């Protein structure tokens, strides 16, 4: 189909209709996932209760950040943010294979209060559950800024419909920036090169809609930054089975931690 046909009113209406139908299907999967999440949460709850921490991604670090629009689709995301970076199982000095996580808490005004914010967006250093083993092996656990991060499952972005969002890292940096990923992160922050492109699409078809710039590391208890699938103030909404599971597992895990003061 040529470009002129793509811009015709009829084709645009058909594309919009298909996006809505896809979103409805993904919303149904979200509800199914939320129900399944109750059963999974019954397993995760006692683990969080005993550990006083998340079952996975227990150890993290929080940075102040900002989002700058690079496309009209990114306008609704602009502003200050808190970003939590973590490993799924290993500590900051680990060199063993792991999955890294990057959670964004968007704020209207900059605040060090981990509860402040109106939109959460969660990403990890793998593309799908089918490739999770390979992606885990390929993750550079020694460098937060050396990996691509993906939402893995779709989110609804107003004006575009269901999409998978990805964080594209900056060009490779020298390896001698520090002994572990935390030291390297500090070096990148000091040099103002801790920046990701927030994109939708795949490969050469990726469209960068915003830039995520990490500004400084905060002396903030990262356990207080509790993600929620229902924090959707910018209209970016989680869809699909996996996000539905998160919708119930996360609050059950958080309840277990709170009972132990974690």
C-alpha positions as CSV (number, residue, x, y, z in Angstrom):
1,X,0.0,0.0,0.0
2,X,1.5,3.4,-1.0
3,X,1.7,6.4,1.3
4,X,-1.2,8.2,-0.4
5,X,-3.5,5.3,0.3
6,X,-2.4,5.1,3.9
7,X,-3.4,8.7,4.5
8,X,-6.9,8.3,2.9
9,X,-9.8,8.8,5.4
10,X,-11.2,5.3,4.7
11,X,-7.9,3.6,5.4
12,X,-7.3,5.6,8.5
13,X,-10.7,4.8,9.9
14,X,-10.0,1.1,9.2
15,X,-6.7,1.3,11.0
16,X,-8.3,3.0,13.9
17,X,-11.0,0.4,14.1
18,X,-8.5,-2.4,14.0
19,X,-6.5,-0.8,16.8
20,X,-9.7,-0.5,19.0
21,X,-10.6,-4.2,18.3
22,X,-7.0,-5.2,19.2
23,X,-7.2,-3.2,22.4
24,X,-10.5,-4.8,23.4
25,X,-9.0,-8.2,23.0
26,X,-6.0,-7.2,25.0
27,X,-8.3,-5.7,27.7
28,X,-10.1,-9.1,28.0
29,X,-6.7,-10.8,28.4
30,X,-5.9,-8.2,31.1
31,X,-9.0,-9.2,33.1
32,X,-8.1,-12.9,32.7
33,X,-4.6,-12.1,33.8
34,X,-5.9,-10.2,36.9
35,X,-7.9,-13.3,37.9
36,X,-4.9,-15.6,37.4
37,X,-2.8,-13.1,39.4
38,X,-4.8,-13.8,42.5
39,X,-3.6,-17.4,42.5
40,X,0.0,-16.4,41.7
41,X,-0.2,-13.7,44.4
42,X,-1.1,-16.3,47.0
43,X,2.4,-17.7,46.3
44,X,4.2,-14.3,46.1
45,X,2.6,-12.9,49.3
46,X,4.3,-15.2,51.8
47,X,7.6,-14.8,50.0
48,X,7.4,-11.0,50.3
49,X,6.2,-11.3,53.9
50,X,9.1,-13.4,54.9
51,X,11.8,-11.5,53.0
52,X,10.3,-8.0,53.7
53,X,11.1,-7.3,50.1
54,X,10.0,-7.9,46.6
55,X,10.1,-11.6,45.4
56,X,12.1,-10.3,42.4
57,X,13.8,-7.0,41.7
58,X,14.3,-6.6,45.5
59,X,17.4,-4.4,45.3
60,X,17.3,-1.2,43.3
61,X,18.4,2.3,43.0
62,X,16.3,5.5,42.3
63,X,17.2,8.4,40.0
64,X,15.6,11.7,39.4
65,X,14.8,11.9,35.7
66,X,13.0,14.0,33.1
67,X,11.1,13.1,29.9
68,X,11.3,15.4,26.9
69,X,9.0,14.9,23.9
70,X,10.5,14.0,20.5
71,X,7.2,13.5,18.7
72,X,3.6,14.7,19.3
73,X,2.8,11.2,20.7
74,X,5.3,11.9,23.5
75,X,3.8,15.3,24.6
76,X,1.6,13.7,27.3
77,X,4.7,12.1,28.9
78,X,6.8,15.2,29.4
79,X,8.0,16.3,32.8
80,X,9.9,15.1,35.8
81,X,10.0,11.5,36.8
82,X,11.5,9.0,39.3
83,X,13.3,6.0,37.8
84,X,14.0,2.8,39.6
85,X,16.7,0.5,38.2
86,X,17.2,-3.0,39.5
87,X,18.3,-6.6,38.8
88,X,15.7,-9.4,39.1
89,X,17.8,-11.6,41.3
90,X,21.4,-10.3,41.7
91,X,22.9,-7.3,43.6
92,X,24.6,-4.3,42.1
93,X,27.9,-6.0,41.8
94,X,26.6,-9.2,40.1
95,X,28.2,-10.5,36.9
96,X,26.0,-13.5,36.5
97,X,23.1,-13.6,33.9
98,X,20.1,-11.7,35.1
99,X,17.2,-9.5,33.8
100,X,17.4,-5.8,34.6
101,X,14.3,-3.7,35.3
102,X,13.6,-0.1,34.8
103,X,10.4,1.5,36.3
104,X,9.3,5.0,35.4
105,X,7.1,7.0,37.8
106,X,6.0,10.2,35.9
107,X,5.3,13.3,38.0
108,X,3.6,16.6,37.4
109,X,6.1,18.4,39.7
110,X,9.5,17.1,40.7
111,X,9.4,15.4,44.1
112,X,11.5,13.0,46.1
113,X,8.4,11.5,47.6
114,X,8.2,8.0,46.1
115,X,4.4,8.1,46.4
116,X,4.0,11.2,44.1
117,X,3.3,10.6,40.5
118,X,0.4,10.0,38.1
119,X,1.7,7.4,35.6
120,X,3.8,4.2,36.0
121,X,5.6,2.5,33.1
122,X,7.5,-0.7,33.6
123,X,10.2,-2.2,31.4
124,X,12.7,-5.0,31.5
125,X,15.8,-6.1,29.5
126,X,13.9,-8.8,27.5
127,X,11.6,-8.8,24.6
128,X,9.2,-11.7,25.2
129,X,8.8,-14.8,27.4
130,X,9.7,-16.9,24.3
131,X,13.1,-15.2,24.2
132,X,13.5,-14.5,27.9
133,X,16.3,-17.1,28.4
134,X,18.3,-15.8,25.5
135,X,17.7,-12.1,26.4
136,X,18.7,-12.8,30.0
137,X,22.0,-14.3,28.8
138,X,22.6,-11.3,26.5
139,X,21.8,-8.7,29.1
140,X,24.8,-6.7,30.2
141,X,24.3,-7.0,34.0
142,X,27.3,-4.8,34.7
143,X,25.9,-1.7,33.0
144,X,22.4,-0.3,33.2
145,X,23.0,2.0,30.2
146,X,24.1,-0.8,27.9
147,X,20.8,-2.5,27.5
148,X,17.5,-2.1,25.6
149,X,14.4,-2.3,27.8
150,X,10.9,-3.3,26.7
151,X,7.4,-3.3,28.1
152,X,7.2,-6.9,26.7
153,X,3.4,-6.7,26.5
154,X,1.4,-3.9,24.9
155,X,0.2,-0.7,26.4
156,X,-2.4,1.7,25.0
157,X,-0.9,5.0,23.9
158,X,-3.5,7.6,22.9
159,X,-3.2,8.5,19.3
160,X,-1.4,5.2,18.4
161,X,-3.3,2.4,20.0
162,X,-1.7,-0.8,21.5
163,X,2.1,-0.7,21.2
164,X,5.1,-2.1,22.9
165,X,7.4,0.6,24.2
166,X,11.1,0.3,24.3
167,X,14.0,2.2,25.8
168,X,16.9,2.4,23.3
169,X,20.3,3.0,25.0
170,X,22.9,5.6,24.1
171,X,26.0,4.6,22.1
172,X,28.4,2.2,23.9
173,X,30.5,3.9,26.5
174,X,34.1,3.0,27.7
175,X,34.1,-0.1,29.9
176,X,36.5,1.5,32.5
177,X,33.8,3.8,34.0
178,X,33.6,1.8,37.2
179,X,33.8,-1.6,38.8
180,X,30.1,-2.4,38.7
181,X,26.8,-1.1,37.2
182,X,26.2,1.3,40.1
183,X,29.6,3.0,39.7
184,X,29.1,3.1,35.9
185,X,25.7,4.7,36.4
186,X,27.2,7.4,38.6
187,X,29.9,8.1,35.9
188,X,27.2,8.4,33.2
189,X,25.1,10.7,35.4
190,X,28.1,12.9,36.1
191,X,28.9,13.1,32.4
192,X,25.2,13.7,31.5
193,X,25.1,10.8,29.1
194,X,22.5,8.7,31.0
195,X,19.9,9.1,28.3
196,X,17.5,6.7,26.6
197,X,15.2,7.2,23.6
198,X,11.7,6.0,24.4
199,X,10.4,4.4,21.2
200,X,7.5,2.5,19.8
201,X,7.9,0.0,16.9
202,X,10.6,-2.4,16.0
203,X,14.1,-2.1,14.5
204,X,14.3,0.4,11.6
205,X,10.6,1.2,12.0
206,X,11.1,2.5,15.6
207,X,9.7,5.9,16.3
208,X,11.3,7.8,19.2
209,X,8.5,9.7,20.9
210,X,10.5,11.0,23.9
211,X,13.9,11.1,25.6
212,X,14.4,9.8,29.1
213,X,17.2,11.6,30.8
214,X,18.5,10.4,34.2
215,X,19.6,13.5,36.1
216,X,21.0,12.3,39.5
217,X,20.9,9.4,41.9
218,X,18.8,9.9,44.9
219,X,19.3,8.8,48.5
220,X,15.8,7.4,48.5
221,X,14.5,4.1,49.9
222,X,13.7,2.3,46.6
223,X,11.3,0.0,48.4
224,X,8.9,2.9,48.7
225,X,8.5,3.2,44.9
226,X,5.7,0.7,44.6
227,X,4.5,0.3,41.0
228,X,0.8,0.1,40.1
229,X,-0.9,-1.0,36.9
230,X,-3.7,1.5,37.8
231,X,-1.5,4.6,37.9
232,X,-2.5,5.8,34.4
233,X,-2.8,9.6,34.7
234,X,-1.2,10.2,31.3
235,X,-3.6,7.8,29.6
236,X,-1.0,5.2,28.9
237,X,-2.8,2.0,29.9
238,X,-1.5,-1.5,30.4
239,X,-3.0,-4.3,28.3
240,X,-2.6,-8.0,27.9
241,X,-2.3,-11.1,30.1
242,X,1.0,-10.3,31.8
243,X,0.0,-6.8,32.8
244,X,-3.3,-8.2,34.2
245,X,-1.3,-10.6,36.3
246,X,0.8,-7.7,37.6
247,X,-2.4,-5.8,38.5
248,X,-3.2,-8.2,41.3
249,X,0.2,-9.7,42.1
250,X,1.9,-6.4,42.8
251,X,-0.6,-5.1,45.5
252,X,-0.5,-8.5,47.2
253,X,3.3,-8.5,47.3
254,X,3.2,-4.9,48.5
255,X,0.8,-5.9,51.3
256,X,3.2,-8.6,52.5
257,X,6.1,-6.2,52.6
258,X,4.1,-3.6,54.5
259,X,3.1,-6.1,57.2
260,X,6.8,-6.5,57.9
261,X,7.7,-2.9,57.5
262,X,9.4,-3.4,54.2
